[in-house]
Amino acid sequence: MIRKNVQIYIVCSTDSKLLMLKRTKERSGYWQPVCGGIETGEFENDTAIREVCEETGITQYDYIKKLPFEFKYQEPKNGIEMNMEDVCFLMSIKSKYDIVLSDEHEQYKWIDFDEVSALTNWDPILTVCEYLSKGIKI
Protein backbone atom coordinates (compact mmCIF):
# COMPACT_ATOMS: atom_id res chain seq x y z
CA MET A 1 0.00 0.00 0.00
CA ILE A 2 1.27 3.48 -0.87
CA ARG A 3 0.82 6.35 1.57
CA LYS A 4 0.11 9.52 -0.43
CA ASN A 5 1.39 12.83 0.93
CA VAL A 6 1.62 16.44 -0.15
CA GLN A 7 4.68 18.70 -0.02
CA ILE A 8 3.87 22.42 -0.07
CA TYR A 9 6.54 24.95 -1.02
CA ILE A 10 5.42 28.26 0.49
CA VAL A 11 6.98 31.27 -1.22
CA CYS A 12 6.73 34.93 -0.26
CA SER A 13 6.01 36.74 -3.55
CA THR A 14 7.60 40.05 -2.50
CA ASP A 15 11.11 38.66 -2.06
CA SER A 16 10.92 35.04 -3.35
CA LYS A 17 11.89 33.57 0.01
CA LEU A 18 10.95 29.96 0.70
CA LEU A 19 9.66 28.70 4.06
CA MET A 20 11.47 25.66 5.48
CA LEU A 21 10.52 23.88 8.70
CA LYS A 22 12.70 21.77 10.98
CA ARG A 23 11.07 18.66 12.43
CA THR A 24 11.65 17.86 16.09
CA LYS A 25 14.33 15.26 16.79
CA GLU A 26 11.62 12.74 17.74
CA ARG A 27 10.10 13.19 14.28
CA SER A 28 13.44 13.10 12.35
CA GLY A 29 15.20 16.44 12.87
CA TYR A 30 15.09 17.06 9.09
CA TRP A 31 14.46 20.38 7.37
CA GLN A 32 11.60 20.21 4.88
CA PRO A 33 8.67 22.13 3.40
CA VAL A 34 5.21 21.73 4.90
CA CYS A 35 4.07 18.17 4.29
CA GLY A 36 1.50 15.65 5.42
CA GLY A 37 -0.69 12.72 4.53
CA ILE A 38 -3.75 12.83 2.33
CA GLU A 39 -6.70 11.60 4.36
CA THR A 40 -9.36 9.27 2.99
CA GLY A 41 -11.87 11.15 0.84
CA GLU A 42 -9.75 14.31 0.77
CA PHE A 43 -8.62 16.07 -2.42
CA GLU A 44 -4.87 16.80 -2.72
CA ASN A 45 -5.46 20.56 -2.90
CA ASP A 46 -7.56 20.47 0.29
CA THR A 47 -4.86 18.47 2.05
CA ALA A 48 -2.26 21.06 1.08
CA ILE A 49 -4.32 23.95 2.48
CA ARG A 50 -5.14 22.03 5.69
CA GLU A 51 -1.50 21.03 6.29
CA VAL A 52 -0.27 24.62 5.80
CA CYS A 53 -2.76 25.88 8.36
CA GLU A 54 -1.97 23.09 10.85
CA GLU A 55 1.81 23.36 10.58
CA THR A 56 2.32 27.13 10.20
CA GLY A 57 -0.88 29.00 11.05
CA ILE A 58 -0.94 30.59 7.57
CA THR A 59 -4.52 31.03 6.32
CA GLN A 60 -4.15 33.79 3.69
CA TYR A 61 -2.50 33.06 0.35
CA ASP A 62 -2.50 34.43 -3.19
CA TYR A 63 -2.76 31.08 -4.93
CA ILE A 64 -1.88 27.43 -4.66
CA LYS A 65 -1.01 25.26 -7.64
CA LYS A 66 0.14 21.74 -8.25
CA LEU A 67 3.73 21.36 -9.44
CA PRO A 68 4.82 18.79 -12.04
CA PHE A 69 6.51 16.58 -9.42
CA GLU A 70 5.54 13.35 -7.71
CA PHE A 71 8.19 11.45 -5.79
CA LYS A 72 8.04 7.80 -4.75
CA TYR A 73 10.35 6.49 -2.03
CA GLN A 74 10.66 4.09 0.88
CA GLU A 75 10.66 5.45 4.40
CA PRO A 76 11.22 3.50 7.59
CA LYS A 77 8.47 4.29 10.10
CA ASN A 78 8.38 2.46 13.41
CA GLY A 79 10.83 -0.06 11.95
CA ILE A 80 8.61 -0.80 8.93
CA GLU A 81 9.54 0.22 5.38
CA MET A 82 6.62 2.17 3.95
CA ASN A 83 5.93 3.01 0.30
CA MET A 84 5.45 6.77 0.13
CA GLU A 85 4.41 9.09 -2.69
CA ASP A 86 4.64 12.87 -2.44
CA VAL A 87 2.64 15.24 -4.65
CA CYS A 88 4.12 18.76 -4.73
CA PHE A 89 2.39 22.15 -4.55
CA LEU A 90 3.47 25.79 -4.67
CA MET A 91 1.69 28.28 -2.40
CA SER A 92 2.30 32.00 -2.90
CA ILE A 93 1.79 34.48 -0.06
CA LYS A 94 2.15 38.29 -0.11
CA SER A 95 4.34 38.75 2.96
CA LYS A 96 6.32 36.66 5.42
CA TYR A 97 4.13 35.75 8.37
CA ASP A 98 5.15 35.03 11.92
CA ILE A 99 4.79 31.30 11.84
CA VAL A 100 2.97 29.38 14.57
CA LEU A 101 4.68 25.99 14.44
CA SER A 102 2.84 22.78 15.21
CA ASP A 103 4.35 20.51 17.85
CA GLU A 104 5.97 18.49 15.02
CA HIS A 105 8.45 21.30 14.34
CA GLU A 106 10.97 23.23 16.39
CA GLN A 107 12.23 25.93 14.03
CA TYR A 108 11.57 27.69 10.73
CA LYS A 109 13.51 29.82 8.25
CA TRP A 110 12.68 31.99 5.25
CA ILE A 111 15.51 31.38 2.75
CA ASP A 112 16.50 31.70 -0.91
CA PHE A 113 16.05 28.63 -3.13
CA ASP A 114 19.81 28.25 -3.54
CA GLU A 115 20.30 28.11 0.25
CA VAL A 116 18.12 25.04 0.68
CA SER A 117 21.05 22.69 0.06
CA ALA A 118 22.63 23.96 3.30
CA LEU A 119 19.62 22.57 5.20
CA THR A 120 18.91 19.31 3.36
CA ASN A 121 20.47 16.95 0.86
CA TRP A 122 17.21 15.15 0.08
CA ASP A 123 17.00 15.03 -3.70
CA PRO A 124 13.24 15.62 -4.13
CA ILE A 125 13.39 18.91 -2.19
CA LEU A 126 16.51 20.06 -4.05
CA THR A 127 14.92 19.15 -7.41
CA VAL A 128 11.79 21.21 -6.70
CA CYS A 129 13.86 24.18 -5.44
CA GLU A 130 16.03 24.09 -8.54
CA TYR A 131 12.88 24.10 -10.68
CA LEU A 132 11.40 27.04 -8.73
CA SER A 133 14.64 29.01 -8.91
CA LYS A 134 14.59 28.87 -12.73
CA GLY A 135 11.97 31.54 -13.00
CA ILE A 136 8.57 30.15 -12.21
CA LYS A 137 6.44 33.26 -12.10
CA ILE A 138 5.30 33.68 -8.52
C-alpha positions as CSV (number, residue, x, y, z in Angstrom):
1,M,0.0,0.0,0.0
2,I,1.3,3.5,-0.9
3,R,0.8,6.3,1.6
4,K,0.1,9.5,-0.4
5,N,1.4,12.8,0.9
6,V,1.6,16.4,-0.2
7,Q,4.7,18.7,0.0
8,I,3.9,22.4,-0.1
9,Y,6.5,24.9,-1.0
10,I,5.4,28.3,0.5
11,V,7.0,31.3,-1.2
12,C,6.7,34.9,-0.3
13,S,6.0,36.7,-3.6
14,T,7.6,40.1,-2.5
15,D,11.1,38.7,-2.1
16,S,10.9,35.0,-3.3
17,K,11.9,33.6,0.0
18,L,10.9,30.0,0.7
19,L,9.7,28.7,4.1
20,M,11.5,25.7,5.5
21,L,10.5,23.9,8.7
22,K,12.7,21.8,11.0
23,R,11.1,18.7,12.4
24,T,11.6,17.9,16.1
25,K,14.3,15.3,16.8
26,E,11.6,12.7,17.7
27,R,10.1,13.2,14.3
28,S,13.4,13.1,12.3
29,G,15.2,16.4,12.9
30,Y,15.1,17.1,9.1
31,W,14.5,20.4,7.4
32,Q,11.6,20.2,4.9
33,P,8.7,22.1,3.4
34,V,5.2,21.7,4.9
35,C,4.1,18.2,4.3
36,G,1.5,15.7,5.4
37,G,-0.7,12.7,4.5
38,I,-3.8,12.8,2.3
39,E,-6.7,11.6,4.4
40,T,-9.4,9.3,3.0
41,G,-11.9,11.2,0.8
42,E,-9.8,14.3,0.8
43,F,-8.6,16.1,-2.4
44,E,-4.9,16.8,-2.7
45,N,-5.5,20.6,-2.9
46,D,-7.6,20.5,0.3
47,T,-4.9,18.5,2.1
48,A,-2.3,21.1,1.1
49,I,-4.3,23.9,2.5
50,R,-5.1,22.0,5.7
51,E,-1.5,21.0,6.3
52,V,-0.3,24.6,5.8
53,C,-2.8,25.9,8.4
54,E,-2.0,23.1,10.9
55,E,1.8,23.4,10.6
56,T,2.3,27.1,10.2
57,G,-0.9,29.0,11.1
58,I,-0.9,30.6,7.6
59,T,-4.5,31.0,6.3
60,Q,-4.1,33.8,3.7
61,Y,-2.5,33.1,0.4
62,D,-2.5,34.4,-3.2
63,Y,-2.8,31.1,-4.9
64,I,-1.9,27.4,-4.7
65,K,-1.0,25.3,-7.6
66,K,0.1,21.7,-8.2
67,L,3.7,21.4,-9.4
68,P,4.8,18.8,-12.0
69,F,6.5,16.6,-9.4
70,E,5.5,13.4,-7.7
71,F,8.2,11.5,-5.8
72,K,8.0,7.8,-4.8
73,Y,10.3,6.5,-2.0
74,Q,10.7,4.1,0.9
75,E,10.7,5.5,4.4
76,P,11.2,3.5,7.6
77,K,8.5,4.3,10.1
78,N,8.4,2.5,13.4
79,G,10.8,-0.1,12.0
80,I,8.6,-0.8,8.9
81,E,9.5,0.2,5.4
82,M,6.6,2.2,3.9
83,N,5.9,3.0,0.3
84,M,5.5,6.8,0.1
85,E,4.4,9.1,-2.7
86,D,4.6,12.9,-2.4
87,V,2.6,15.2,-4.6
88,C,4.1,18.8,-4.7
89,F,2.4,22.1,-4.5
90,L,3.5,25.8,-4.7
91,M,1.7,28.3,-2.4
92,S,2.3,32.0,-2.9
93,I,1.8,34.5,-0.1
94,K,2.2,38.3,-0.1
95,S,4.3,38.7,3.0
96,K,6.3,36.7,5.4
97,Y,4.1,35.8,8.4
98,D,5.1,35.0,11.9
99,I,4.8,31.3,11.8
100,V,3.0,29.4,14.6
101,L,4.7,26.0,14.4
102,S,2.8,22.8,15.2
103,D,4.4,20.5,17.8
104,E,6.0,18.5,15.0
105,H,8.5,21.3,14.3
106,E,11.0,23.2,16.4
107,Q,12.2,25.9,14.0
108,Y,11.6,27.7,10.7
109,K,13.5,29.8,8.2
110,W,12.7,32.0,5.2
111,I,15.5,31.4,2.8
112,D,16.5,31.7,-0.9
113,F,16.0,28.6,-3.1
114,D,19.8,28.2,-3.5
115,E,20.3,28.1,0.2
116,V,18.1,25.0,0.7
117,S,21.0,22.7,0.1
118,A,22.6,24.0,3.3
119,L,19.6,22.6,5.2
120,T,18.9,19.3,3.4
121,N,20.5,16.9,0.9
122,W,17.2,15.1,0.1
123,D,17.0,15.0,-3.7
124,P,13.2,15.6,-4.1
125,I,13.4,18.9,-2.2
126,L,16.5,20.1,-4.1
127,T,14.9,19.1,-7.4
128,V,11.8,21.2,-6.7
129,C,13.9,24.2,-5.4
130,E,16.0,24.1,-8.5
131,Y,12.9,24.1,-10.7
132,L,11.4,27.0,-8.7
133,S,14.6,29.0,-8.9
134,K,14.6,28.9,-12.7
135,G,12.0,31.5,-13.0
136,I,8.6,30.1,-12.2
137,K,6.4,33.3,-12.1
138,I,5.3,33.7,-8.5
